[in-house]
Every structure is written in C-alpha cells, then in structure tokens.
C-alpha cells in the first residue's frame, strides 16, 4: 500500500509534540500520546501511539525547540546567558543580509560588492570583539589597577584585593599586570564557550556532500544540478574549520587589543629608553603585526569560505604565536621599573587618602590611565564610519566606498592640520578642536548612503506589495549597527557600575576617585535620548495601529445582515487584521526611522566624547544640570541593561508568552551559522537542517517492502519551521524532491526573510526554490497557507499555490456550538478546513507520482 508521511516542523514557540500531532487528551487522561520514533532527548521525531503502519497518511512531528529552549534546567540558565552575546549575534547576521551573493560561494571575489561588504563586516566584527576587550581592560587595568590605589577603594571589590594597594604593587606599573589578566581570562572563557557550544549541539556528525559534478548520492543518470541559491552549498551548515580559524583570529586580536592599552599608556607617560625600549618597541611591532594580519585575513578564502572540518592552518598558528610573544613582551614591560629619566609613573596615578581628605591636591583631577579615554572615543568614531561604509557599499556598490573613505581620511588629516599644520594649507583657525571635525566627517560619509541603489543586471520584480528590499539595501549596516549600540550600552553600563562600586558614594561623573571614560557619560545621555526616540516610535506605531484597526473594522462592518453580536465580534477580528498589516506593511519602515535617528545621535556622542569636556555637576541650574542628571540616569539604566537582557533571555526559554513576542528576534539571529563572528551563540540550524534532511531522505530511500518506507513526504513547516524546511529542500538532491510536497504556513519568507536576506530568500531566490520544487509534470509542489489575522504569515507569490485560510470561521456560533469560533491568528493551521482539503489532494498527487517497484525510481 502506498503511504504518505506529513512531517511537521514547528516554529519559535517550541510547540510540544502532542500539539504538533493534534492529540487531544481524552477523559481520564488515557488518550493517544506522542512516542519518539527517531532522534534523542534534545531533538526528536514523534508519532502518535495510535498511528498504524498501514495508515495512508501518517503524521510525524520534528521537535527541535530544545536547541533554543526546553525544560527548566541549568542548561536553560546557561542559554539565557547567551542572550548577553546578542551584539555578536546581530553582527554575525549582518553578513547574511548582503545583496548580490552568488549562488556558488567560490564565485565570490573580494573586489565584488558582496565581497567588499563581507570584508567590512568581518572587520566590524573584529572591532566589536575589541570593544568588549577594551572595556574589560578598562575595568581591570584603568579602574582597578590604576585609579583604585588605596585599601579603602579596593575593599569594595569582592575578595581580598587590598594587597594591590601595597607599596610594591603601587610602584611603577606592576599592578597593571594583574588588571590585564581580567580581559585575558574573559577571552579564554568566551573561546571555551564557543568551542563547547559547537561540540554540544551545533553540527550533525556527518561530512558534507561532495560538490556539483562529483556527487555520489544521486542516480548515475541524473545530471548535476546547477546551484541557484547559496543555501544549496553542502558546506553551508558545516563550518567547523572556519569557526576554529575565526575564533583564533578574534581571540588573538582581542588579546592584542587588551595588551595595547597598558603598553600605549606606558609609552605616553615615559617614552622608553635603554632596556625598556628594547622590550617596548619589539612588543609594539608584534602587536601591530597581529592586527595587520587580521585585517588581511578576514578577506582571504581560508577564513571567508565554509569548507567543512578543515585544519587550522599555518596562518592561524602564526597569529597565535605572534600574539603570545606580544603578551610576553607586554608583561615584561609592565614589570620593569621606571626609566632612568622623566617623571615617575606613580605620580600619574591618583593620590592616596582622597576618601578621607578630598582636599588633597590631585583628588579632584582626572587621573585615569593616559590615552584610554581617547582610544575609546576614536574606536567608537571609526566604528560608526565602518558601519556607514557597509551600508553604502551594499546599497550602491564599490563607488559608494569613496564617501566613507573620504570621511575616515578627513579625521587623521584634520588632526595633523590642527596640531602641526599641513604644507601649502592655511593654519587651522584658533580654537578649532578635533571633535569639531567628527560631524563633518560623518556627514561626508553619509553621502555614500544616499547614492542611488545599484540594481541587479536582470531586474526581478517584488513578489507583491511590501516585499521590496528592506531599508533600501542598507540592511547589513542597520542590523550590525543595532548590535553595536547594544554592545556600547553593555560596555558603558559595565564601566559605570564598576566606577560606582569603587567610589562607594556619589556618582562616577562627579570627579571622585575613580573616573570612567568620558564616553560613558555621553553614552548615558544617548541612552535617555534614544529611549525618548523609541517612545516616540511606539506612539507612532500606536497611531498607525489605531488607524488600521478603524479601516479594517469599517470593511468588516460594511457587510449586510450583521447582528449586534457580529458587530462586536468585528472589533476583535479587526484588531488582529490591523496587527497583520502593521507588521507586514510598516514595521520595516518604522525600524528604519529609528535607525536614522540613532545615526545622528551616535555621531554627536562621538564628537562629544572627543571634546574631552563634560557639563559641570556643580551647576545649580540650566542646561548643564539637566544634561548631567539625564546622563547619570542613563548610565544607571545602562548598568542594569545586562541584567534585564539576561532576565528576558531566561523568560524567553521558560515562558511561552515572552518567547512568542521576543523569541522571534533570537531565533532569526541564531538560525544563521557563525560565519562572521565566532563568539556568537551557536546556530540551531546547523543541527536541525541536517537532521531533517537525513530523516526525509532516509525514509524515502528504504526498500519498497520495508515497513517504514514512505512513498511520498509532505514537509509541513510552520513559521520559523518554514525557513528550516526551505533550507532542507535546497540541500536535498533532485530525485528526492520529486517525491516531496512543501506545506508552508505562518510563512515569513517574503515580508521578513525575503526583504532582509535577499540573497537567500529574495524574489529571484524564492522563485528558484519554486523551480526546484517543480515536478516533471509541471506541478509546483508547494502550497502556502496564510491568514489575514496572522501578523507573521503572508502570501508568497513565487509560483506556488497560495491558499487563504478563513479566520475566524464565522462571526457567531453555529452547528449547535455556543462559543464563538476562535481567532487562531498564527497557530493551529493544520486544524483548518482548507489545510485538510489540500492535504488530501496532495496525498493523491504524491501517490500518483510514485512509480511502481517494477518501474524503478529515476
């Protein structure tokens, strides 16, 4: 008997197997139960206990949700802590939001638009690692080991750290060696976490399939299939070697960034001579060599291509050796005594006893580590320019790189012009400072974002209204930019929290003993202004929602013969329809508006951080007092941000309501493999896609008389499961796809994935998926179900069959029922009448398309 399997894949809400299978508890609780037929405790395939081998249509559920959520266990707490790595996740996602990515990654060239953008994104990811490391270095080296000089200050740290205030440690720069251990240990922990998570749940233990023209998993008569989508690359979900190499590069670059802070401070305070010079300058060369190699390496194929479980290679070993030697030189330099000439380094530190007598000379002065504040401000400024370059090149091609490059070059030339003058150029005006050049430089760079968008040679029309490219092609910059702002918020909050802890009274911005970098003050102010802008955005969204709801209600209420009950019911339905339109038609644009406001805000903050001045906290009234209070409030909020994000992350894994509302962002981010930032959380799809592929192909490949053989498969994906199914279908060979039909519902492939990730789910790539699912007889084996009350489900219009599902089924009870038909919105598609009818038709087509055992399978 010919049998068909419907294999259901759930979405972000982690629907349990019994609900996926449509099992309802019977009176007494002894009804049918799900039982696992394949897989393990983390991921598994389930069927009903009442399912028989001879059922014409069997239903099976694939549960992958415990890769990202699950039971209340210690592992869930560990996963909740992964949400703190959300900045790395967003930076990694930006790599996949590029346009113009070729279907075959080996055809991508560094000089192409997508190649340059990939290089810029990987450079940005390196700088993001540097942001974290420099912040931790500021905590360990600047705040604790340098500014916190007395036992009264060190006693506020957990543990017995008062010994750092002894005379021997306070002399020279010996205490900095202890402070430098903090960022290095955190880096070591992050590297171990990245390695452990990859081994723990990321990849199927199977080698990738061979490349086209050399495949051994297809019949001898089947010609090689050309790739039309990057997701067809067999190594896409197998990048263990790339992850290892990128992790070595990031960890070594981070270690170099940490070492550069105390080394540069020592060189600024006491230019090295004699033995110190013999140690210092080779160390600087080693550190610079690691950075130079990293800048070049992120564009090379050995790091930018996913080639399976390949070895580390000699370049990774070289970078590790150079970084290790640089660290040895750094510790040696810090342990050496002061130079024979010049001012003793201890005099640059805050004096002892300020807690008891603030009037001691130097207590009110900023005695932070020399050069650290300036380094933080310049790093943030050039990260903004790098983000602008990413968006400009991705939008308009290589020509757009000229404007950001000009803006980046304007700043160092401006520094030379102001401080030393340039030949044949009039001297700088009196009073002109470096910070005044930041806004013009960023303005010059932004012109690259305003150039006309470069379109592909073969223009592809959108798949319908509101399916065009998100943010005009600036998507990678916007996604990475939000990750950067979150990273800056984390770092500013961390520095503020430690400063406040060490000061034990007052606020760190009041020039007490321990002073955080000036950028922390302006980040707090930016936090308040950004929250006000976000509030304005939410108000705007609320007005839009209200207008859409009125429009939808008027449309529903215009029908003839409605009772008073039906009119009241129309209000409920119009709310869901308005939310459907708000998300599908306006969400992308609203996010873009907030990004535009954020660009101006961070530009002004970078200029303010380079100004080396802040409003005085002693001002009794006026705008300086308001600015100061707002900045302190923002800093306190930033100090709580990591805790808030961690708590939300914990509830995402434990609470279905929170998960459905904010878990979408997390599951979209962790769907993509770690190809740009190796310290991001692991990709669940690196296990889910190969497992689903193995299960489908395994059932179809069984012998005709095997009791578990399936003659056809309906791959049924809901919400995020639709994306997993699409990736699985693109990995399967053609001869298996001829026996598969794709059901998608609650589908986000057009309004979300297609707009943000055009190289994978854009109009041309979705049409390629439809062509891949076209049978020899002309059937497009893809049916998409959608509701106008589903905020995450829309039509696809890529050549498949779109089936609208009525929701609710009626405005009033019928058939003896007394309760109103429920509004199902984003859930329970398989229970709809339209779904049941379509499944019966598709099952007949699958049985008709399957040849008899005598004919064989081609």
ZADO-932853 format. One line per 3 residues: their letters; for each residue z, x, y negated of C-alpha. Coordinates in steps of 0.001 Angstrom, whole numbers, plus 500000, padded with zeros to 6 digits. Layout:
ZADO-932853
A> Z X Y  ...;
end
This chain:
ZADO-932853
XXX> 500000 500000 500000  499049 501333 496580  502103 501900 494399;
XXX> 502544 502474 490671  505552 504069 489005  506701 503269 485481;
XXX> 508607 506340 484305  510687 505533 481225  511848 508193 478766;
XXX> 514495 507245 476199  514835 508308 472568  517537 509823 470388;
XXX> 520137 507160 471131  520650 508554 474663  520198 505174 476344;
XXX> 522059 505258 479682  520021 504890 482895  521253 501371 483659;
XXX> 519923 500118 480313  516667 502033 480716  516157 500358 484078;
XXX> 517048 496922 482695  520004 496475 485056  522473 493794 484038;
XXX> 525974 493537 485526  526429 490673 487945  529576 488511 488179;
XXX> 532235 490568 489882  530604 493841 488812  528754 494437 492113;
XXX> 525198 494185 490868  522449 496828 491155  523364 500309 489961;
XXX> 521289 503354 488980  521136 506171 491514  519754 509632 490913;
XXX> 516626 510459 492889  515907 513855 491284  517456 516273 488823;
XXX> 521055 517220 488170  524090 516265 486123  522551 517217 482764;
XXX> 519072 515764 483223  518072 513402 485997  515649 510749 487224;
XXX> 517199 507419 488220  516128 504260 490034  517875 501012 490841;
XXX> 519798 500757 494106  517833 497576 494856  514439 499279 494430;
XXX> 512371 499452 497615  509774 501966 498703  507180 499210 499094;
XXX> 507597 497720 495608  504154 497541 493954  505659 498684 490647;
XXX> 508711 500919 490714  510731 501696 487593  512298 505118 487116;
XXX> 514317 506420 484166  514399 510006 482926  517713 510738 481203;
XXX> 517575 513884 479035  520156 512870 476435  522911 515174 477683;
XXX> 520838 518102 476468  521866 516981 472987  524725 514559 473665;
XXX> 526840 513333 476508  530382 512797 477711  533467 513701 475739;
XXX> 533794 517236 476952  534472 520646 475488  530732 521286 475622;
XXX> 530191 518398 473196  532540 520108 470748  530504 523279 471165;
XXX> 527329 521350 470473  528930 519801 467402  529456 523311 466060;
XXX> 525715 523848 466430  525235 521452 463541  526593 524216 461316;
XXX> 523373 526073 462147  521291 523257 460655  519899 525575 457900;
XXX> 518399 527797 460597  517050 524704 462354  515225 523445 459268;
XXX> 513794 526884 458564  512517 527013 462136  510982 523529 461869;
XXX> 509056 524610 458775  506883 526865 460959  505529 523829 462814;
XXX> 504817 521856 459626  501938 524168 458684  498406 522871 458355;
XXX> 495326 524445 459886  496992 525834 463021  494226 526474 465590;
XXX> 494488 524847 468985  494496 528263 470662  497204 530468 469083;
XXX> 495238 533605 469963  492572 532481 467481  495003 532523 464564;
XXX> 494535 535531 462303  497087 536957 459929  494729 536593 456964;
XXX> 494105 532892 457572  496010 530233 455669  498196 529303 458632;
XXX> 498722 532985 459468  499906 533877 455955  502179 530847 455825;
XXX> 503657 531782 459221  504364 535288 457946  506007 533950 454779;
XXX> 508127 531502 456772  509326 534226 459122  510147 536395 456112;
XXX> 512115 533495 454691  513959 533112 457995  514903 536787 457828;
XXX> 516197 536279 454290  518166 533237 455443  519904 535388 458037;
XXX> 520533 537852 455227  522086 535083 453111  524636 534349 455815;
XXX> 525356 538021 456423  525706 538925 452748  528099 536022 452301;
XXX> 530260 537162 455199  530073 540699 453838  531250 539370 450503;
XXX> 534238 537764 452202  535145 540803 454282  534145 543686 452010;
XXX> 534395 542288 448483  537117 539632 448514  539451 541001 451212;
XXX> 538877 544750 451473  538098 545462 447804  539670 542896 445466;
XXX> 542679 541944 447605  544717 545122 447077  548364 544114 447444;
XXX> 550533 542707 450232  551141 539586 448119  547417 538817 448332;
XXX> 546850 539938 451912  549759 537808 453116  547666 534687 452545;
XXX> 545331 535700 455367  546193 534565 458892  547554 537505 460851;
XXX> 549251 540778 459930  546783 542201 457385  549307 543661 454930;
XXX> 548605 547154 456258  545304 547104 454336  547394 547374 451170;
XXX> 548899 550706 452187  548170 553709 450028  545972 555429 452630;
XXX> 543673 552394 453005  543559 551713 449253  542374 555244 448555;
XXX> 538617 555809 448376  536578 553187 450310  538330 553258 453657;
XXX> 539314 549587 453555  535654 548631 453297  535076 549819 456853;
XXX> 537469 547123 458073  535857 544450 455905  532408 545391 457198;
XXX> 533492 544525 460729  533627 540800 459847  529867 540225 459357;
XXX> 529025 542529 462254  531280 540627 464650  529899 537265 463484;
XXX> 526365 538563 464032  527327 539690 467510  528764 536238 468251;
XXX> 525613 534490 466985  523437 536731 469111  525527 535978 472179;
XXX> 525384 532251 471424  521600 532320 471076  521259 534129 474397;
XXX> 523794 531924 476169  522268 528659 474972  518825 529759 476087;
XXX> 520079 530523 479551  522310 527439 479574  519843 524639 479131;
XXX> 516638 525520 477388  513857 526501 479766  512770 525449 483196;
XXX> 512973 528394 485604  509210 528463 486168  506431 530678 484927;
XXX> 503869 529084 482605  500499 528038 483920  497602 530509 483516;
XXX> 495310 530352 480508  491994 528448 480500  489343 529771 482834;
XXX> 491924 531193 485214  493896 528157 486350  494812 527695 489961;
XXX> 496359 524214 489639  493077 522273 489377  490344 521447 491887;
XXX> 487626 524029 492291  485042 521542 490958  486929 520854 487715;
XXX> 485667 522924 484769  488187 524476 482377  489265 522121 479639;
XXX> 488994 523388 476041  492158 523160 474012  492232 520672 471157;
XXX> 495938 520818 470368  498420 523731 470177  500699 521757 472498;
XXX> 498217 522481 475308  499227 526148 475249  501047 526709 478580;
XXX> 503437 529172 476918  504416 526760 474143  507624 525790 475951;
XXX> 508190 529262 477432  509027 531818 474758  511900 533777 476230;
XXX> 510365 537147 475369  509578 536087 471808  513120 534802 471363;
XXX> 514613 538095 472544  512416 540187 470269  513035 537970 467253;
XXX> 516783 537969 467942  516857 541773 467998  514956 541868 464720;
XXX> 517218 539331 462998  520442 540862 464251  519392 544367 463233;
XXX> 518160 543213 459827  521399 541309 459318  523440 544376 460216;
XXX> 521399 546422 457748  521961 543827 455017  525696 543945 455664;
XXX> 525750 547749 455509  523653 547815 452344  526359 546055 450309;
XXX> 529076 548759 450519  526534 551607 450549  524906 550443 447313;
XXX> 528333 549887 445738  529392 553464 446567  526155 554865 445158;
XXX> 526587 552836 441949  530229 553873 441439  529903 557529 442423;
XXX> 526377 558948 442809  526743 561087 445954  526748 564859 445855;
XXX> 527151 567530 448460  528326 566238 451816  528320 562656 450578;
XXX> 524670 562985 449553  523802 564456 452943  525217 561323 454546;
XXX> 524266 558705 451955  520552 559303 451455  519566 559540 455148;
XXX> 521562 556347 455660  519622 554630 452876  516363 555779 454454;
XXX> 517389 554412 457857  518407 551064 456396  515195 550810 454377;
XXX> 513131 551685 457456  514609 548768 459399  513769 546345 456579;
XXX> 510242 547730 456261  509596 547423 459981  510978 543871 459946;
XXX> 508666 542808 457110  505649 544091 459042  506838 542984 462478;
XXX> 507166 539285 461630  503390 539160 461195  502460 541027 464348;
XXX> 501322 539254 467560  504162 540715 469603  506541 538533 467599;
XXX> 504353 535648 466434  502905 534740 469872  504757 532952 472653;
XXX> 503821 534874 475785  506434 533860 478334  509173 536128 479663;
XXX> 507740 539385 478324  509905 542510 477837  511436 543549 474544;
XXX> 509028 546412 473890  509351 549747 472173  509378 548339 468635;
XXX> 512479 546279 469353  514177 549339 470806  513147 551399 467755;
XXX> 514589 548843 465342  517848 548696 467316  518193 552497 467332;
XXX> 517463 552814 463605  519928 550043 462770  522591 551675 464945;
XXX> 522109 555042 463242  522232 553342 459856  525568 551738 460721;
XXX> 526953 555059 461897  525922 556634 458596  527452 553720 456663;
XXX> 530846 554028 458325  530767 557808 457892  530018 557439 454178;
XXX> 532811 554921 453657  535359 557139 455396  534513 560204 453343;
XXX> 536786 560987 450370  535693 560611 446742  533180 563006 445359;
XXX> 534396 566170 443563  533314 564824 440158  533312 561440 438498;
XXX> 535744 558584 438283  537936 557936 441358  536672 554902 443224;
XXX> 540154 553372 443388  540027 552866 439617  537202 550370 440025;
XXX> 539473 548099 442059  541902 545543 440599  545354 546986 439771;
XXX> 548359 546270 441971  551034 543867 440762  548925 541279 438948;
XXX> 550634 538460 440819  553983 539299 439213  552726 540539 435846;
XXX> 549285 539169 434844  549528 541167 431630  548871 544466 433409;
XXX> 545662 545994 431967  542713 545063 434146  544267 541980 435773;
XXX> 542081 539564 433827  538920 541657 434181  536291 541026 436832;
XXX> 536832 543856 439302  534547 542610 442050  532527 545060 444128;
XXX> 529899 546638 441838  526399 545334 442429  527390 542474 444737;
XXX> 527085 539653 442196  523692 540908 441056  522416 541262 444627;
XXX> 523389 537664 445439  521640 536325 442327  518441 538312 442916;
XXX> 518320 537314 446592  518517 533624 445662  515862 534028 442963;
XXX> 513345 535658 445261  514051 533125 447987  513018 530408 445531;
XXX> 509793 532302 444793  509188 532748 448524  509583 529017 449115;
XXX> 507109 528281 446332  504642 530719 447894  504990 528975 451278;
XXX> 504234 525574 449794  501391 526817 447592  499514 528664 450337;
XXX> 499964 525862 452851  498588 523391 450304  495741 525313 448709;
XXX> 495050 528368 450859  495160 532059 450056  494055 531581 446443;
XXX> 497377 529882 445676  499287 533050 446588  498245 534611 443269;
XXX> 500601 532488 441155  503796 533103 443180  502909 536790 443482;
XXX> 502476 536998 439709  505818 535288 439184  507536 537663 441614;
XXX> 505986 540707 439921  506901 539442 436454  510607 539883 437078;
XXX> 510751 543596 438011  508243 544450 435277  510419 542437 432904;
XXX> 513477 544427 433942  511704 547707 433238  510357 546331 429944;
XXX> 513799 545242 428739  515771 548273 429942  513306 551151 429494;
XXX> 510161 549791 427866  506562 549941 429052  503803 552203 427708;
XXX> 501393 550538 425281  503628 547447 425213  505841 546490 422229;
XXX> 509545 546869 422930  511450 543847 424156  512993 541633 421464;
XXX> 516626 542314 420688  518948 540111 422683  516439 539337 425436;
XXX> 518136 539448 428817  516866 539464 432380  517966 535919 433109;
XXX> 515651 534575 430414  512649 535705 432472  513569 533685 435567;
XXX> 512432 530297 434269  509017 531601 433072  508518 533477 436353;
XXX> 509267 530397 438434  507070 528299 436130  504169 530685 436742;
XXX> 504787 530497 440494  504930 526684 440461  501354 526529 439167;
XXX> 500306 527504 442681  501860 524255 443929  499709 522239 441527;
XXX> 496318 523548 442654  494017 521088 444439  494723 520785 448122;
XXX> 492311 522562 450458  490949 520103 452985  489530 520920 456434;
XXX> 485803 521519 456838  485481 518300 458853  487341 515658 456889;
XXX> 489453 513399 459069  490382 510016 457661  494028 508976 457946;
XXX> 494971 506740 460816  495799 503947 458394  497825 503297 455273;
XXX> 500670 505736 454598  499550 508233 457242  498195 510922 454917;
XXX> 499675 514422 454717  503319 514456 453651  504141 515892 450233;
XXX> 500563 516917 449576  500688 519831 452023  503941 521294 450674;
XXX> 505896 520233 453763  506921 523686 455080  508379 524672 451710;
XXX> 510230 521381 451345  511751 521494 454842  512729 525154 454571;
XXX> 513979 524534 451026  516428 521876 452143  517642 524274 454824;
XXX> 518075 526975 452191  520040 524680 449880  522337 523765 452740;
XXX> 522805 527458 453577  523615 528258 449938  526068 525365 449899;
XXX> 527768 526665 453047  527974 530194 451670  529216 529175 448229;
XXX> 531846 526942 449792  532981 529740 452097  533336 532238 449238;
XXX> 535154 529695 447098  537522 528748 449923  538481 532356 450635;
XXX> 538917 533109 446945  541142 530089 446503  543133 531040 449597;
XXX> 543667 534605 448438  544556 533578 444889  547105 531040 446177;
XXX> 547233 529355 442762  544806 528323 440109  541084 528364 440739;
XXX> 539000 531458 441507  536823 530833 438456  539779 531334 436107;
XXX> 539544 535130 436410  542542 535539 438686  542973 538478 441038;
XXX> 540167 537612 443470  536925 536510 441857  533943 535166 443849;
XXX> 530384 535941 442723  529195 534158 439609  526540 532395 441704;
XXX> 529359 530436 443372  530328 528896 440029  526799 527736 439292;
XXX> 526310 526541 442861  529295 524236 442360  527732 522823 439206;
XXX> 524415 522399 441008  526250 520528 443772  527581 517954 441296;
XXX> 524223 517529 439572  522427 517348 442928  524824 514660 444156;
XXX> 524176 512658 440992  520432 513010 441586  520910 511898 445183;
XXX> 522902 508908 443978  520058 508024 441631  517628 508325 444537;
XXX> 519738 505973 446639  519859 503492 443773  516092 503664 443510;
XXX> 515775 503120 447254  518132 500158 446963  515967 498530 444292;
XXX> 512857 499156 446392  514532 497625 449428  515566 494578 447437;
XXX> 512034 494085 446124  510504 494477 449580  513004 492034 451060;
XXX> 512137 489422 448445  508439 489865 449196  508942 489558 452942;
XXX> 511213 486552 452563  508651 484788 450396  505995 485418 453042;
XXX> 508157 484058 455868  509431 481064 453911  505898 480015 452941;
XXX> 505259 478684 456454  505195 474901 456754  507791 472827 458555;
XXX> 510748 475206 458320  514217 473735 458573  517242 474846 456562;
XXX> 518351 476861 459580  514963 478549 459773  515084 479450 456072;
XXX> 518483 481073 456535  517101 482917 459540  514191 484160 457430;
XXX> 516643 486124 455304  517807 488109 458341  514270 488812 459505;
XXX> 513131 489825 456008  515907 492447 455898  514546 494222 458980;
XXX> 510958 493911 457799  511884 495370 454420  513613 498309 456117;
XXX> 510490 498824 458250  508353 499068 455110  510864 501167 453169;
XXX> 510967 503862 455845  507274 503761 456661  505864 503499 453147;
XXX> 508362 505015 450719  510766 507415 452484  508447 510439 452373;
XXX> 507765 509941 448661  511450 509500 447791  512344 512727 449583;
XXX> 509597 514496 447639  511046 513250 444339  514446 514686 445211;
XXX> 512792 517979 446182  511097 518180 442773  514409 517658 441001;
XXX> 516039 520266 443247  513370 522837 442364  514191 522628 438679;
XXX> 517905 522639 439377  517958 525760 441554  515703 527565 439075;
XXX> 518180 527010 436263  521056 528040 438518  519336 531306 439461;
XXX> 518817 532096 435775  522435 531247 435022  523664 533465 437869;
XXX> 521708 536408 436469  523112 535796 432990  526483 537237 434074;
XXX> 528361 534735 431924  530240 531533 432539  531868 528948 430265;
XXX> 535436 529894 429496  538099 527864 431320  540289 528206 428224;
XXX> 538015 525972 426137  540134 522954 425145  537191 520564 424836;
XXX> 533452 520329 424504  530674 521039 426981  532152 524351 428297;
XXX> 535223 522495 429545  533127 519748 431115  530839 522266 432798;
XXX> 533802 524260 434057  535561 521239 435530  532357 519986 437136;
XXX> 531704 523416 438664  535230 523613 440087  534867 520127 441549;
XXX> 531518 521069 443088  532969 524254 444567  535790 522295 446174;
XXX> 533250 519893 447655  531194 522806 448952  534298 524266 450555;
XXX> 534658 521045 452555  530960 520779 453437  531041 522804 456700;
XXX> 533981 520721 457914  532221 517471 457003  528996 518538 458714;
XXX> 530883 519619 461820  532735 516274 461994  529476 514373 461548;
XXX> 527953 516518 464271  530836 515647 466579  530379 511931 465933;
XXX> 526632 512264 466445  527374 513224 470029  530148 510722 470594;
XXX> 529256 507639 468567  526039 505723 469189  526010 504156 465718;
XXX> 526244 507516 463949  523756 509016 466357  521126 506353 465680;
XXX> 521455 506867 461926  521607 510654 461540  520708 511891 465025;
XXX> 517007 511435 464292  517032 514477 461989  518840 516561 464595;
XXX> 516557 515595 467476  513418 516161 465406  514698 519623 464472;
XXX> 515760 520699 467947  512595 519359 469565  510681 522429 468417;
XXX> 511214 525788 470157  512867 528664 468323  509690 530431 467279;
XXX> 510691 531322 463701  514484 531635 463677  516071 532800 466942;
XXX> 519602 531868 465856  518814 528161 465549  520203 525742 468170;
XXX> 518230 525556 471429  515264 523260 471953  515915 520467 474438;
XXX> 512152 520003 474873  511899 523446 476490  513611 521846 479446;
XXX> 512642 518169 479090  508863 518669 478863  508524 520986 481905;
XXX> 510850 518772 483932  508875 515637 483132  505613 517450 483821;
XXX> 506922 518699 487176  508142 515247 488198  504909 513426 487352;
XXX> 502629 515997 488943  504887 516281 491969  504792 512550 492737;
XXX> 501037 512346 492245  500375 515415 494402  502115 514102 497537;
XXX> 500005 513377 500567  498613 509804 500851  501032 508804 503628;
XXX> 504160 510316 502088  506772 507585 501456  507462 508847 497900;
XXX> 503825 509203 496836  502706 507312 493746  499070 506369 493246;
XXX> 499459 505936 489504  502083 506535 486834  502822 504602 483647;
XXX> 504501 507168 481412  506634 504982 479171  508221 506633 476133;
XXX> 510494 505093 473515  510978 506593 470041  511571 510347 470479;
XXX> 510641 509890 474119  507123 509113 472869  506880 512621 471444;
XXX> 508185 514159 474690  505649 512145 476695  502785 513171 474396;
XXX> 503718 516846 474775  503916 516394 478556  500496 514735 478771;
XXX> 498891 517560 476816  500342 520062 479294  499107 518212 482388;
XXX> 495695 519066 483869  492861 516577 483507  492812 515445 487134;
XXX> 496440 514275 486875  495885 512481 483563  493198 510306 485231;
XXX> 495974 508618 487176  498377 508153 484246  498678 505471 481574;
XXX> 500719 506116 478450  503024 503426 477002  504484 504244 473589;
XXX> 506873 502014 471667  509080 502599 468678  506444 505261 468035;
XXX> 506812 507766 465169  503601 509704 465787  501813 508502 462637;
XXX> 504332 507799 459876  506658 510724 460652  505332 513357 463038;
XXX> 501701 512964 462038  502464 513381 458338  504988 516203 458601;
XXX> 503443 518079 461567  499698 517559 461087  498623 520460 463305;
XXX> 500210 518746 466326  500153 515013 465571  497794 514658 462619;
XXX> 494763 512329 462674  492426 514733 464468  495099 515866 466940;
XXX> 496142 512295 467837  492514 511413 468397  492331 514450 470674;
XXX> 495288 513019 472618  493434 509712 472923  490345 511568 474173;
XXX> 492468 513427 476702  493695 510056 477996  490189 508561 478254;
XXX> 489148 507890 481842  485586 508458 483083  485012 504689 482923;
XXX> 485777 504626 479191  489310 503259 479326  491680 504865 476823;
XXX> 494819 504970 478957  497230 504498 476094  498967 501363 474833;
XXX> 501229 501388 471805  503724 498590 471139  505204 498067 467694;
XXX> 507269 495567 465716  507269 494829 462003  511076 494816 462196;
XXX> 511277 498325 463680  511937 500972 460990  510733 503770 463307;
XXX> 507871 502078 465134  504373 501612 463718  500764 501275 464897;
XXX> 498897 504462 465819  495197 503501 465435  493976 506692 467112;
XXX> 491737 504953 469651  494461 503497 471831  495364 499818 472174;
XXX> 497960 498649 469627  499971 495624 470707  502201 493911 468110;
XXX> 505441 492584 469578  506917 489424 468072  510443 489925 466806;
XXX> 512318 487660 466940  510539 485482 469413  511335 482422 467268;
XXX> 513449 481488 464275  515510 478960 466234  516810 478478 469798;
XXX> 514515 476972 472408  514382 476213 476136  517961 474993 476320;
XXX> 519416 478138 474693  521909 477571 471875  521929 481055 470339;
XXX> 519208 482344 468052  516720 484752 469649  517960 488253 468811;
XXX> 516228 490575 466376  515667 493580 468625  514232 495906 465959;
XXX> 513996 499374 467582  515349 498505 471055  514574 496616 474280;
XXX> 510780 496814 474149  510419 496534 477970  512034 493100 477853;
XXX> 509341 491731 475542  506770 489337 476957  503908 491412 475541;
XXX> 505186 494505 477356  505460 492699 480699  501946 491316 480458;
XXX> 500423 494660 479506  502237 496447 482313  500830 494016 484894;
XXX> 497262 494554 483613  497662 498343 483523  499096 498416 487046;
XXX> 495984 496626 488326  493757 499119 486497  495667 502068 487954;
XXX> 495311 500713 491481  491604 500020 490950  491007 503536 489595;
XXX> 492684 505242 492552  490188 506193 495297  490934 505641 498936;
XXX> 492148 508577 501051  488666 508881 502643  487036 509394 499250;
XXX> 489401 512154 498205  490666 512942 494747  488356 514674 492280;
end
